[in-house]
Amino acid sequence: MTKHKYRKLTVEGEIATRWICGCFETADGFFKFCKSHSEPMKKTIEAQIDELDMTLVVDEKG
C-alpha cells in the first residue's frame, strides 16, 4: 500500500498539504479525526447532514 499525501485543490492548482494534528485521511477516502477534533467534527457533520437533507425516513415512530 502506498502512502497518500493529503491534497487540496485551489484556484492556483493542486497543492500538497499535511495535517497539523492527529487527523488523517485513509487511502480509501475516509477521514479519522484526532481527540481534539472528533467531537466538533461530529457536530459539524451532523449539522450538515440535516441542512443538506441527506437522509430519508425509513421508519417513522409515533
N, C-alpha and C positions, 0 to 999 in steps of 0.2 A: 504494500500500500504506500503510495507516495504522499508526502506531506503537502497539503494545500495551504497556501497563504490566503488570508482574507483579502479580498479586493473590493474596491469601491469605484463605481462609475461616476465620473464627474463631468462637468462641462468641458474641462480640459482633456478628458480621456480617462482611461482606466489607470488607476494608481494602486500600488500595493500599500496596505496598511497593516498595523498589528494591534492586538488588544493590549490595553494597559492594565488589565486586571486578570482575573481568573476565568473570564468568559471566553468561549470559543465556539467555532462553527465546525461541525463534523463534516467528514468527506461527503456524506450523502445529503448535506444541506440543512441539517437541523442545528439549532443553537442550544448551548448549555451555558447557563448563567452562574456566576460566582455567588457566594453567600451574600455579598453586599448588594448585588443587583437582582437577585432571584425574586424577592417579594415585589419590588417596584415594577419589574418587567411583567410579572404575573398580573398585577393590577392593570398595567397598560394594555397588555394583550387582551384581557377580558373586556376592558372598556371598548377596544377597537372591534372586537367580535360583535358586541352589542350594537355599536354605532354603524358598522358596515352591514348589519343584518346578515351574518354569515351562517346562521343556524336555521333549522327547520324543525318545528314542533312535531314530534312523533308520538307522544303520549301525554295528553293534557289531563291532569288530575284535578278533580274538584268541580 
